Amino acid sequence: MKLHRAATLVAMMVMSVALLGLMMITAIGSFDGHSLIALIVVVVAAAAGGIGFSWKRYYRR
């Protein structure tokens, strides 16, 4: 069950990154250095929060 959950999570993350890349390619003119840094910070913070939540919920036992 845990392996299925992890595989689903990884698949969703890969699809999200692919969609984000596609969106950036189509709107490359509207991005500058500051917005790209802000985007990276938000993605890293969300990933850290998700890992922290999962760790606290599923691996505390």
N, C-alpha and C positions, 0 to 999 in steps of 0.2 A: 504494500500500500504506500509506503514512504517513497519507494522508487518511482511509482507511477506519479505521485505528487511532484517529485523533484523533476521528472522528465517533462511534465506539463508546464511547470514553472520555467524551465530552461527554454522550452519551445516558445512560450509567450514572450520571454525576454528577447530571444533572437528575432522574432517577428516584429517586436517593438523597435528594436534597433534598425532593422531593415526598413521599416516604415519611416522612421525618423531620417534615415539616410536618403530615402526617396524624396521626402519633403524638403530636405535641405538642398538636394540637387535641383529641384524645380524652383526653389525660392532663394537661390544662392545670392542674388543681388541684394536682398534685403538683410542679409546677415553681415555683421561686422565682428570685430574681435571681442568687443564687450558682450554682445549677446551670445556669442559662442561660449565664452567663459561662464556666463551665467547659466547657460543650458547644461554645461558639463557639471557645474556645482550642484544644480538641482537633481540631475540624474544620479550623481554619486551619493547625495544625501538620501534620495529615495531608495537607492540600493542598500545603503547602510541601515536605513530604517527597516526595510523588509527583512534583511538578514537578522537584525536584532530581534524583530518580532518573532520570526520563525525559530530562532535559536531559543528564545525565552519560552516559547509555547511548546515546541516539539522535542527539544533535546535536554530539557531540565531534568528528566526522569532518571 
